[in-house]
Each structure stands twice: as C-alpha cells, then as structure tokens.
C-alpha cells in the first residue's frame, strides 16, 4: 500500500474528492484523476493513476473505445470545407 497521506491532505485542503478506486480500492484524490472507467455510454467513474491502463482495457473491451470517446471507434469523417 502506498503512503497516501500528503495526497489526502492536498485533496482535502483544495476541495477535491478522496475516494477509493473502483478497480483496486486504493484511495485517491480528484487532483490525481487521469482516466474514467465507463459504466455506460454516458456515465463513468474516475480511477486512480495506477489503474489507467486497466480502465482503458475494460472500456475498449466493453464499448469498443477508450475513455476519450466514440471518435476512436468510428472512421474519421472528412473535414468540412468552408463555404465560399
């Protein structure tokens, strides 16, 4: 288990959440939030920095894309050209 005391103090002092990671149960703060584990197409929960890779893997397996959105799974559309 990591020493998390300074991160906890920082989170609480600056108004960030301090909650367990849904993957590993390690406590982490909102200031450390780096990825989201998707629950549905429009909802997700934050994961600790140690679980970013696992969250990305689970999101890709379940939804076909990582946390950053559906654009990763869809073919790129042609760029719109400005009207003249």
N, C-alpha and C positions, 0 to 999 in steps of 0.2 A: 504494500500500500504506500502510495506516495505521501510525502508530507505536504499537506494542502493548506496549512494554517494561514500563510501570507495571502494566498489566493482567496480564501474565505474572508479575511479581513478586508481585502481590496473590494471584493464583490459587495459586501455588506455596507462598507463606507460609501461606495459610489452608486448604490441603488440597483445593483444587478441581482439577478436571482442566484440562489445557491441550492441546487437540486441534484439528485442522483442521475447519472447517465442511464438511459433506458436499456442500454446494451450491457454495460459492465458494472453498473451500480456505484461507480466511483463518483463522489461528489465533485461538482464543477460549477463554475460561475458563468454568468451571462457574458462577461468580458472575454471568456475563452471560447465561446460558441463559434464553431467553424463549419459545421455541417448539420444537416437535418435528416432524420430518419422518417421517411414518408409513412403515414398511416393510411392515407387515401390520396387521390389525385390533388386535392387542395389542402390537405392538413398534414402536419408533421410535428415532430418534437426534436429539440436540439440534442446533440450528442457531444460528449467530451472530445478533446483533441486526439486522444488515443484511439477513438473508435471511428474516425472519419472514413478510413478505408473500408471497415466493415459496414458502415451505413451506406456508402456508395455501392458496395457489392449487393446488399439487400435491396436497395432501391432499384438497381438495374435488373435484378432477378424478378422482382415483383411487378415493376411498372415499365421496364424496358428503357429506363433512362436514370441518370443520377439525380441528385438533389436540385440541380440547376435548371431543370425544366424540360419540357417536352421537345424543345427545339433540337436536342441532342438525338432524339429518336426519329425525327422526321427529316425528310430530304430538305436541303436548303432551297428556299424559293428564290426566284430570280429577283434581282434588285429592281425596285421601281425606278423608272426614269422620270425625271421632272417633266411636267407638261410645258410645251412651248407656247 
